[in-house]
């Protein structure tokens, strides 16, 4: 199944509402109150560059999942480039 939704990435609330509509359309119910998200932050670039997932998208996902029953979230990320040298990790921060 492929589903496409339209949302305004600048508004976390708009993203949340679009995702809640999607969840309703596909009859999604959270089966677990704990959620792990990997947002794809692979480089220290502006969130407006499509190399990474825009932080508002992650915010909208968290809010929508919370409204759908999820209560605990873990955000995990790893990029090999930033794992090798401390100065690379500092660049990401």
Buried (B, 14 or more C-beta within 10 A) or exposed (E): EEEEEEBEBEBBEBBBBBBBBBBEEEEBEBEEEEBEBEBEBBBBEEBEEEEBBBEBBBBBBBBBBBBBEBEEBEEEBEBEEBEEEEEBBEEBE
